[in-house]
Amino acid sequence: MPTTNFPNGFTNAPLNSVLQNYLDGDPTVLHQYWNDFDIFTAGDWTGTATGVVTNSVIAGDGGTLSLANSAANNDLDSLQLKAATFNITAGKDAWIKTKFNVSSALNSAITIGLIQVTTTPLVVTDGFYLSKPAASTTLTAKVAKASAISSVNAGALADNTDVVVGMHYNSDDNVVRVFFNGNRVGQLATTNLPAGTNLAVTIAVANGTAAANTLKLDYLLVSNVRPSVQNN
């Protein structure tokens, strides 16, 4: 495959800024969490569990984080980064993209994305996230502010079947666009966008019946445009 080469570099930095002659894109434009899960460092996360859980990277190309819970009804396996390090700003774009599968599409409950710091990640008051309740195979994209929630269906899950799902807060059009397996499938109004609220990267799976569930994440990207490239 031929490549396009830029031997003198490229940049997205503004003119007359400190990085205007930097030979790469300005990494300070975005605040970004990216994990391909070739490694899992438990100390980076606050874990909440009901029952016995096992969180580990499992073998396979691409890196996969496995969250496995035990077999009682309502058993929960939840991971949140140690601090609420994201804060979406109105008028500044934000994104989530993830690839995952779950062992039982019907009987699991899932939360993936940015939500408030909590030990009950299936109850979201503030968030920019993906969600699925037990007793349903439909994954939804949601934004929540002070317990007011807007949602749109993203697509249907199947047992042990990978999906690639994303959300994009497009500040130009003032909507949140939703994507499922490469297709744009809907959008959300920004009425309940949690702008100005500190949010934590969160991954959670719970049982809806007395049977264990395993959530497997290939990767997770969460990113937002900083309020000011020049000043931050």
ABEGO torsion letter per residue (X at the ends): XBBBBBAAEBBABBBGBAAAABABBBAAABBBBBBAGABBBAAABBBBBBEBBBBBBBBEBGEBBBBBBBABBGBBBBBBBABBABBBBBGBBBBBBBBBBBABAAABBBBBEBBBBBABAABBABBBBBBBBBGBABBBBBBBBGGBBBBBBAEBBBBGBBBBBBBBBBAAAGBBBBBBGGBBAEBBBAAABBBGBBBBBBBBBBBABBBBBBBBBABBBBBBBBABAAAX
